[in-house]
Amino acid sequence: MVFKKAIAEGIGTFFLVLVGTGAILLCDAMEFQWFTDIGIGLAFGVTVTAVILAIGKYSGAHINPAVTLGFWYDKKFSGSHVLPYIISQCLGAIAASFTLALLDRDHPTYGGTISNLETWQTFTIEFMITAILMFVILRTTKLRGILIPALTIGGIVTIHASAIGPYTGASMNPARTLGPAIASGQIEQLGLYICATVLGSLFAAALHRKLFQSKTDDCPDAPSP
């Protein structure tokens, strides 16, 4: 069962990276400067919403290793599922980036998350926006149904990607950073983004457990948004 769920996570992450970073390549190619930030944010956010609606009830629709680790730390996810999920998510992201590389061989970053800010600034921003995202995910998954969580999480991703994207790329997702970095060969800041997003997610999960500990003691095999 976990294998099939992990495959679903890989497919979901593939579409997230393909559509989201694909929007970056499209905007660069067509020179849609006036549409770039909002358009890219919507591409990421709408895709997240669609993936949650499509596979959320099946695999949890993490599509993000940091989210998987956050659910695990909050005791909402079985430890035996963590590695298969993360491997599948990363492979999905890498496959998406190499797919885009075949379509546009000349793009320098393939939509990668690259920042010209100071290292501490990039780390702080990515830590904070990932922590906000993870906390929202943990709270909205308490709601009945899947539509409201999907729209809320997609909305947060849209806002972050639109507002923060021009500064750090608004990764919030190690797999989303890993795919373009591997495809383009620009891995200089990869460790920074992975550390910031993972630690941000774990911080949010720790805060969530501190505030709502009595409600987070169970550890099911998989979460359901």
C-alpha positions in Angstrom: 0.0 0.0 0.0 2.8 2.4 0.9 4.4 1.9 -2.5 1.3 2.9 -4.3 0.8 6.0 -2.1 4.5 6.9 -2.7 3.9 6.6 -6.4 1.0 9.0 -6.2 3.2 11.4 -4.3 5.8 11.3 -7.0 3.2 11.9 -9.7 1.7 14.8 -7.7 5.2 16.4 -7.2 6.0 15.9 -10.9 3.0 18.0 -11.9 3.7 20.6 -9.2 7.2 21.2 -10.5 6.3 20.8 -14.1 3.5 23.4 -14.0 5.0 25.7 -11.5 8.6 26.0 -12.9 7.2 25.6 -16.4 5.3 28.8 -15.8 8.6 30.5 -15.0 10.1 29.2 -18.2 7.1 30.4 -20.2 7.1 33.9 -18.6 10.8 34.2 -19.4 10.4 33.0 -23.0 7.4 35.3 -23.7 8.7 38.2 -21.7 5.4 38.5 -19.7 7.1 40.8 -17.1 3.8 42.3 -16.0 2.3 38.9 -15.4 5.3 37.1 -14.0 5.0 37.1 -10.2 1.2 36.7 -10.0 1.1 34.2 -12.8 3.8 32.0 -11.4 2.2 32.2 -8.0 -1.1 31.1 -9.4 0.6 28.3 -11.3 2.0 26.8 -8.2 -1.1 27.5 -6.0 -3.7 26.2 -8.4 -1.6 23.1 -9.1 -1.2 22.4 -5.3 -5.0 22.7 -4.9 -5.7 20.4 -7.9 -3.2 17.8 -6.6 -4.7 17.8 -3.1 -8.2 17.4 -4.6 -7.0 14.6 -6.8 -4.9 12.5 -4.4 -5.4 14.0 -0.9 -7.7 11.3 0.3 -5.4 8.6 -1.0 -1.8 9.6 -0.1 -2.3 12.8 1.8 -0.9 14.9 -1.1 2.2 16.1 0.7 4.1 16.6 -2.5 6.8 18.1 -0.4 9.5 16.3 1.8 9.3 19.0 4.4 5.6 18.5 4.8 6.1 14.7 5.1 8.7 15.3 7.8 6.4 17.8 9.5 3.5 15.3 9.6 5.8 12.7 11.0 7.1 15.0 13.7 3.6 15.9 14.6 2.9 12.2 14.9 0.4 12.3 12.1 2.4 10.0 9.8 4.0 6.6 10.2 7.8 6.6 10.2 7.9 3.7 7.8 6.3 5.8 5.2 8.7 8.7 5.4 11.5 7.5 3.2 9.4 6.1 0.4 7.4 9.3 0.2 10.5 11.5 0.2 12.3 9.4 -2.4 9.3 9.4 -4.7 8.7 13.2 -4.3 12.3 13.9 -5.2 12.3 11.6 -8.2 9.1 13.3 -9.4 10.6 16.7 -9.1 13.8 15.7 -10.9 11.8 14.0 -13.7 9.7 17.2 -14.1 12.8 19.4 -14.4 14.5 17.1 -16.9 11.2 17.1 -18.9 11.4 20.9 -19.0 15.1 20.7 -19.9 14.2 18.7 -23.0 11.6 21.4 -24.0 13.9 24.3 -23.4 17.6 23.5 -23.4 18.8 27.1 -23.2 17.2 28.1 -19.9 19.9 28.8 -17.3 18.0 27.6 -14.2 14.9 25.7 -15.3 12.9 27.6 -12.7 15.3 27.0 -9.8 15.3 28.8 -6.5 18.2 31.1 -6.5 18.7 34.1 -4.2 20.9 37.1 -4.4 20.2 38.0 -0.8 22.6 37.3 2.1 22.6 33.7 3.2 21.0 34.5 6.6 18.2 36.5 4.8 17.5 33.7 2.4 17.5 31.1 5.2 15.2 33.3 7.4 12.7 33.9 4.7 12.5 30.3 3.6 12.3 29.1 7.2 9.4 31.5 7.9 7.3 30.9 4.9 7.7 27.1 5.2 6.8 27.2 8.9 3.7 29.3 8.0 2.7 26.8 5.3 3.2 23.8 7.5 1.3 25.3 10.4 -1.6 26.1 8.1 -1.5 22.6 6.6 -1.6 21.0 10.1 -4.6 23.1 11.2 -6.6 22.9 8.0 -6.3 19.1 7.8 -8.5 19.1 11.0 -11.4 20.5 9.0 -14.0 18.2 7.5 -13.9 17.6 3.8 -11.0 18.3 1.4 -12.2 21.4 -0.5 -11.5 24.0 2.1 -8.0 22.6 3.0 -7.1 22.4 -0.7 -8.2 26.0 -1.4 -6.5 27.3 1.8 -3.2 25.6 1.2 -3.2 26.5 -2.5 -4.0 30.1 -1.5 -1.0 30.2 0.9 1.3 28.8 -1.8 0.0 31.4 -4.3 0.5 34.3 -1.9 4.0 33.2 -0.9 5.1 32.4 -4.4 3.8 35.7 -5.7 5.2 37.9 -3.0 8.4 36.1 -2.0 9.2 34.5 -5.3 11.1 37.5 -6.7 13.5 37.4 -3.7 14.2 33.7 -2.9 12.0 31.8 -5.3 9.7 30.9 -2.4 10.7 27.2 -2.4 9.0 25.9 0.8 9.8 22.5 -0.7 13.1 20.7 -0.9 12.0 18.6 -3.9 10.8 21.8 -5.8 14.4 23.2 -5.3 16.2 19.9 -5.9 14.7 19.1 -9.4 15.8 22.3 -11.1 19.1 22.4 -9.3 20.0 18.9 -10.6 18.8 19.6 -14.1 20.7 22.9 -14.4 23.7 21.9 -12.3 23.3 24.9 -10.1 23.6 23.2 -6.7 25.5 26.0 -4.8 22.5 27.0 -2.7 20.8 23.6 -2.6 21.8 22.8 1.0 20.7 26.2 2.2 17.2 25.7 0.8 16.9 22.2 2.1 17.9 23.1 5.6 15.7 26.2 5.8 12.6 24.4 4.5 13.0 21.3 6.6 13.8 23.2 9.8 10.9 25.6 9.1 8.5 22.7 8.8 9.8 20.9 11.9 9.5 24.1 13.9 5.9 24.5 12.8 5.2 20.9 13.7 6.8 21.4 17.1 4.8 24.5 17.8 1.7 22.7 16.7 2.3 19.9 19.1 3.0 22.3 21.9 -0.3 24.2 21.3 -2.5 21.2 20.5 -0.6 18.3 22.1 -3.7 16.5 23.5 -5.1 16.2 20.0 -1.9 15.0 18.3 -1.0 11.8 20.1 -2.1 9.3 17.5 0.1 8.2 14.6 -2.0 6.7 11.8 -0.4 5.1 8.8 -1.1 8.2 6.6 -2.7 11.6 7.0 -5.7 12.7 5.2 -6.1 16.4 4.3 
